Amino acid sequence: MADTLLDDVGGLLVEAADQVVLPLFRKLDDADVSEKAPGEVVTVADRRAEELISAGLRRLRPGSVVVGEEGVADDPGLLRHLRDSGDVWLVDPVDGTANFAAGRRPFALMVALLTDGRPTAGWILDPLAGTLAAGWADEGALLNGQPAGAADAVPSLGDLRGVAMTRFLPPEARDRVRAGGRRLGELLPGQHCAGREYLDILTGEQQFALFWRTLPWDHAPGTLLVRAAGGVARRFDGVDYHPADEGRGLLVAVNEQVWTEVHEALLSS
């Protein structure tokens, strides 16, 4: 049953990508894009994909609750369900909407399942790259059906490669992160798509990612998958990340040692 759900939700994301998202990529009119908040755009693809995915998830788990990014934009009270008993889905229909709206890659489709308030499963699809990550919290993560594991070998500090989304950091923290980044092999500016950053950790393209904003649909799927693969996802103060927790700051790494070393380099005063 568990493996069937992984396949069914993965298939639902592929269906949404094929039927809704990709046909609109680089074909949006001005009327298809609007601003839902200052600096935050939404497209018809976001809304249509969320509708398709949400309906499919409710069919798979009758009685479950769907908390989608666009649904929350219309009704912020939906966030109260993140600690509910039973099954609650978190949906990001198009992660990296600004990229998508501008005709750039990457963008992704993401889903997480919370059961009795606990993150239990996650899915990330990059439809242009053809990469699908899926997994159960206690059973490991899969990349296109093959086991994904966090790196056991730890590169030296000067060889570590990762992203720091410094745009939203407070000025003092931003300066500290940028200065500390000189101790690392490569500190990347980010791809404006959290889903792709998590996939790049799972594929070994990078060893860590640092975020300031931690909206639940952006991070619940990825943090679950990285942890399922043996990685670490914690707030800057070392507390494990949970999508229902309010707050800012998140550091994700392929393993405990990398998390500690990157935290010391970028965040220690």
C-alpha positions, 0 to 999 in steps of 0.5 A: 500500500505504501509503495502504491501511494508513492507511485500514485502521487508521483503519477499525479504530479506527472499528470499535472505537469503534462496536462497543465504546467508544461503546456503553459510554459513560455506560453503565458499571456499577461492576463495569465500572471497576477501579483497575489502579494508584493513581489509574489506572482501567481499564474493560471498554471499554479491555480489549475495544477493545484486544483488537479492535484488536490482533487487527485489527493482527495481521491487517494485518501478520502477524508484527507485535508489539502493545504495548498499554496494558492488555497492558503493565499485565499484562506490563511486559516487553512494552515491550522490543519498542519497539526491536525489528526488524520491525513493532511496534504501540503501542495506546492503546484508550481515551486519557482513560479517567478522562474516559470512566469519568466520562461526560465527553469527550474521549477518543480511540483511538490507534495508532502503528506502529514499524518497526525501532524507528523511529516510522513511522505514527500514528492518533488518533480522537476518536469523539465529535468525528468527527475522525480524524488519520492519517499517515506520518512522511515523507509528512505528516499528514491530518485526516479525509483532508485535509492537516494542516500546522503553522502557518507564521505565528507568533503573538506570545508574548502570543497563544500558546495551549496546554496545560501539564499541571502536575499531575505536574510537580515543585513547582519546575518547576510554579511556574516553568511557572505563572509563565512562563504569564503571558507567554503568551496562554493557558495551559490546564490540559489535558483529561486526554486526550493524544490530544485535545491533539495533535488540537488542535495539528493543527487549530490550536486551540492552538500547543503542549502541555507534558507531564511523564508520557510513557507511549509509547502516550500520545505516540507517535501524536501526536508522529509526527503533529505532526512529520509536519505540520511541528511539533516534539516534544522533551524539555525538554533539547531531545532529540527524543522517542522512545517507547522512551526513559525519562524525563519531560518533553515539549514539543510545538509547531506549529513550531520558533519556537513551541517555542523561545519557549514553552520559554524562557517556561515552562522557562528558569530 
